Amino acid sequence: MQLSNLETIPGHRILRQLDVVYGSTVRSKHVGRDLLAGLKNIVGGELKAYTELLEESRQEAMNRMIEKAQSLGANAIVGIRFSTSNIAQGASELFVYGTAVIIEPNTMTKLPDPFPVQG
């Protein structure tokens, strides 16, 4: 599956636009992580537990979106965007969406180099 945040896939052309696809996950903070994050806020620095939580959430949401695109017969998703929102106290949703498409490589003949290297 080819993925792009652009509206196209460079070097390919879109044969068919299928549908909007999305994936999401809702995660809550872990009490232990929250306590450590509170301590880290005092001294500063990266909140690694939250960084890991967000990475896992992004991957899970992306996998769900890809599954939906594959079920439509897509071989690419273009225009991918991420969004987050608070669902409840301590719980957030990570949402990813894009357009499922069928693409093929461009078969245009390569234009001659206007500045060939002279030997």
Number of C-alpha atoms within 10 A of each C-alpha: 13 13 18 17 15 13 13 17 19 10 11 13 15 16 10 12 15 15 15 17 21 23 21 22 18 16 17 14 14 13 10 10 15 15 11 13 18 13 12 14 12 8 7 10 9 10 16 13 15 15 11 11 15 14 10 14 20 18 15 18 21 22 16 16 24 25 16 17 25 16 8 15 13 22 16 23 31 21 16 20 14 16 10 13 11 13 12 10 8 12 13 17 18 20 21 23 22 25 23 29 25 20 20 14 11 11 9 7 6 6 6 7 7 6 6 7 6 4 3
